[in-house]
Amino acid sequence: MKTFNKALLTGMLTSACLLTACTNHAPPPQPGSINSKLEQLGEMSYLQVSDLKAVKRNHLLFVQAEITNTDDDNQQLFYRFKWVDASGFALGEEAWKPLVLYAYQKQTLSAVAPSPQATDFKLEVNSTDNTGDRP
């Protein structure tokens, strides 16, 4: 009887773990949405990418991103753009750039692809002040 209960308990725990994993898994971002072009390193509570635009001019990809600080304190952001070609191969990534956004400030980031072969991009952002809960 004990082995039956142990097996039943193990099965129930396994099922619960699988259900939890399935319900906590977010759906993939829609192609062309801001989230499909954004890679956040950590949870950003106070900084948001509120707008993202891309256009091809003179055979080069131009990108503009608007970052908004929703907090009443200054926030530090580090960002870089990663460029890929039509096949999805990396063409390069920029160096990390620091940016301070003052309380409730909006800032526009601009970038130009390094070559005409760049057809897509990712914006990688990291803000150490925004990871976790605020003290």
N, C-alpha and C positions, 0 to 999 in steps of 0.2 A: 504494500500500500504506500509506503514511503517513497519508493521509486516512481510510482505513478504520480504522486503529488509533486515530486521534484521535477519530473519530466513536464508535467502540466505547467508548473511555475516557470520553468525555463522557456517553454513555448510561448507563454503569455508575455514574458519579459522581452523575448525576441520580437514578437509581434508589436509590442508597444514601442520598442526602439525603431522598428521599421516604419510604423505609422508616424512617429514623431519626426523622423528624418524626411519622410515624404511631405508632411504638412509644413515643415519649416523651410523647405527648398523653394526659393523664389523662382518664378518663371523667368526664362531668358528675356533680356531686353528686346524691344521691338527694333528691327533694322531701321537705321536712320534716326533713332531717338537719341537724346542726350546721353542716356545711360549706356547705349551701345558704343559710344565713342569715349566713354569716361572710365578710367581705372582709378579707384580710390584706394589708397593704402591706409587702412584704418577707418574708423568711423568719424565722419566730420559732422559735428553737431551744429556748428554756427556758420560754416562757410558752405555755400551752395553754388553750383554751376547753374545759373538761371537762364542762360541763353547760349546757343552754340550754332555758328553759321560757317559754311564752307562754300567757296566758289572757285572755279578755275578761270584764271585770266592769264593771257600770254603763255599758255601751256603749263602754268604753275598753279598749285593748289594754295589758296589763301584761306586762313582760318581765323575766326574771331570767337572768343569765349568771354562771357560776362560772368564774373564771380561776385557774389553778394555776401557781405558779412551781416548776419542777422542779429548779432550780439552788440551789447553796449560797451564791450571791451575791444581793444585792438586784437587782431588775429594774424598769426604768421602762416603763410602758405608757401609750399615748395611745389613747383610744377615743371613739366617738360612735355614736349610733343614727340610722339613716335610716328614715323612715316613708313608706309608700306606700298608696294606696287600692286598692279592688278591681279597678280597671282597670290597675293597675301604675304610675300616675302619682305622682310624688314629691309628698309633702305637706310635706316639710321635713326638715332634718337638724339635729341638735344641734351645739353648738360642741364642739370637741375638749376632752376632759377628761384631765388627767394622773392617773396612779395609780402609786404605788410598791408593789411587792409584795416583801416581805422573803423571805429564804431559805425555801424550801419552804412558803410561805404560800398559802392559798386565800382568795380574795376574791370576794364576790358583788356584781355590778353590777345595779342595778335601774333601770328606766325605765318611764314611762307615756307613751303616745301623746298627741300634742298635740290630737287631735280624735277624735270618734267615727268619722270617715270612714277612719281608719287601720285597715287590715285585715292588713297585713304589715309586715315590717321587715328591715333588714340591720344587723348589728353590724360596724362598721369598726374595725379595730385596727392599731396600728403600734407597734413597739418597736425603736428604733434600736440598742439594745444587743444585740439578738438577730439582726441581719442579718449573714450571713456566718459565718465560723469564729471561734472564740474565740482570742485570742492566747495 
